[in-house]
Amino acid sequence: MNNWQAIWNRRSSVDKEYTLEDLIKLDGFDSGAGAISPEDWLENCRYISNELKLKNGQSVYEVGCGADAFLKGLLESNQLRVGGAGLLGRFD
Protein backbone atom coordinates (compact mmCIF):
# COMPACT_ATOMS: atom_id res chain seq x y z
CA MET A 1 0.00 0.00 0.00
CA ASN A 2 2.85 2.40 0.70
CA ASN A 3 4.15 2.09 -2.88
CA TRP A 4 0.73 2.97 -4.29
CA GLN A 5 0.50 6.00 -1.97
CA ALA A 6 3.92 7.22 -3.14
CA ILE A 7 2.90 6.89 -6.79
CA TRP A 8 -0.40 8.68 -6.14
CA ASN A 9 1.34 11.53 -4.33
CA ARG A 10 3.79 12.03 -7.25
CA ARG A 11 1.02 12.33 -9.84
CA SER A 12 0.40 16.01 -9.18
CA SER A 13 4.06 16.85 -9.65
CA VAL A 14 4.07 15.49 -13.21
CA ASP A 15 4.12 18.40 -15.65
CA LYS A 16 3.37 16.72 -18.97
CA GLU A 17 0.68 16.95 -21.60
CA TYR A 18 -0.66 13.40 -21.81
CA THR A 19 -2.05 12.04 -25.06
CA LEU A 20 -4.92 9.60 -25.15
CA GLU A 21 -2.40 6.89 -26.08
CA ASP A 22 -0.32 7.73 -22.97
CA LEU A 23 -3.37 7.43 -20.74
CA ILE A 24 -4.48 4.15 -22.30
CA LYS A 25 -1.03 2.75 -21.52
CA LEU A 26 -1.12 4.11 -17.96
CA ASP A 27 -4.49 2.42 -17.46
CA GLY A 28 -2.98 -0.88 -18.68
CA PHE A 29 -4.91 -1.30 -21.94
CA ASP A 30 -1.87 -1.41 -24.22
CA SER A 31 -0.78 -5.04 -24.36
CA GLY A 32 -1.97 -8.59 -24.76
CA ALA A 33 -5.61 -9.48 -25.25
CA GLY A 34 -6.64 -6.23 -23.55
CA ALA A 35 -4.82 -3.92 -26.00
CA ILE A 36 -7.03 -1.11 -27.32
CA SER A 37 -5.98 1.43 -29.96
CA PRO A 38 -6.75 5.12 -29.44
CA GLU A 39 -9.12 4.99 -32.43
CA ASP A 40 -11.09 2.07 -30.94
CA TRP A 41 -11.04 3.79 -27.54
CA LEU A 42 -12.63 6.91 -29.04
CA GLU A 43 -15.23 4.81 -30.85
CA ASN A 44 -16.14 3.17 -27.54
CA CYS A 45 -16.40 6.59 -25.86
CA ARG A 46 -18.75 7.78 -28.63
CA TYR A 47 -20.84 4.63 -28.23
CA ILE A 48 -21.14 5.10 -24.46
CA SER A 49 -21.98 8.79 -24.93
CA ASN A 50 -24.75 7.87 -27.35
CA GLU A 51 -26.12 5.15 -25.07
CA LEU A 52 -26.18 7.59 -22.13
CA LYS A 53 -27.68 10.28 -24.38
CA LEU A 54 -25.02 12.77 -23.35
CA LYS A 55 -25.44 16.20 -24.91
CA ASN A 56 -22.78 18.80 -25.72
CA GLY A 57 -22.07 21.01 -22.74
CA GLN A 58 -23.10 18.46 -20.12
CA SER A 59 -20.76 17.54 -17.29
CA VAL A 60 -19.39 14.08 -16.55
CA TYR A 61 -17.45 13.27 -13.38
CA GLU A 62 -15.87 9.83 -13.12
CA VAL A 63 -15.08 8.25 -9.76
CA GLY A 64 -12.31 5.64 -9.84
CA CYS A 65 -11.03 6.91 -13.18
CA GLY A 66 -7.46 5.55 -13.04
CA ALA A 67 -5.30 7.64 -15.35
CA ASP A 68 -8.32 9.39 -16.95
CA ALA A 69 -8.21 7.64 -20.35
CA PHE A 70 -12.01 7.37 -20.42
CA LEU A 71 -12.45 11.05 -19.57
CA LYS A 72 -9.88 12.11 -22.16
CA GLY A 73 -11.71 9.95 -24.71
CA LEU A 74 -15.03 11.54 -23.81
CA LEU A 75 -13.51 14.97 -24.13
CA GLU A 76 -11.95 14.21 -27.53
CA SER A 77 -15.12 12.64 -28.94
CA ASN A 78 -17.70 15.11 -27.54
CA GLN A 79 -18.08 18.65 -26.31
CA LEU A 80 -18.47 17.73 -22.64
CA ARG A 81 -17.13 19.12 -19.42
CA VAL A 82 -15.34 16.26 -17.68
CA GLY A 83 -13.56 15.74 -14.41
CA GLY A 84 -12.33 13.04 -12.08
CA ALA A 85 -9.85 12.20 -9.39
CA GLY A 86 -7.31 10.51 -11.67
CA LEU A 87 -3.97 11.58 -13.05
CA LEU A 88 -5.20 14.70 -14.83
CA GLY A 89 -8.04 15.60 -12.48
CA ARG A 90 -10.02 18.01 -14.61
CA PHE A 91 -10.06 18.75 -18.30
CA ASP A 92 -12.27 21.66 -19.26
Residue pairs with C-beta under 8 A, 6 or more apart in sequence:
11 87
14 87
18 26
18 67
18 68
18 72
18 87
18 88
19 38
20 38
20 41
20 42
20 69
20 72
20 73
20 76
21 38
23 67
23 68
23 69
23 72
23 87
23 88
24 30
24 36
24 38
24 41
24 69
26 66
26 67
26 69
26 87
27 66
27 67
27 69
28 34
29 35
29 36
29 41
29 69
30 36
36 44
41 69
41 73
42 73
42 76
42 77
44 73
45 70
45 73
45 74
45 76
45 77
45 78
46 77
46 78
48 74
49 74
49 77
49 78
49 80
54 60
54 74
54 78
54 80
56 78
56 79
56 80
57 79
57 80
57 81
58 80
58 81
59 80
59 81
59 82
59 83
60 71
60 74
60 80
60 81
60 82
60 83
61 82
61 83
61 84
62 68
62 70
62 71
62 82
62 83
62 84
62 86
63 84
63 85
64 85
65 71
65 84
65 85
65 86
66 86
66 87
67 86
67 87
67 88
68 84
68 86
68 87
68 88
68 89
68 91
71 82
71 83
71 84
71 86
71 88
71 91
72 88
72 91
74 80
74 82
75 82
75 91
75 92
81 92
82 90
82 91
82 92
83 89
83 90
83 91
83 92
84 90
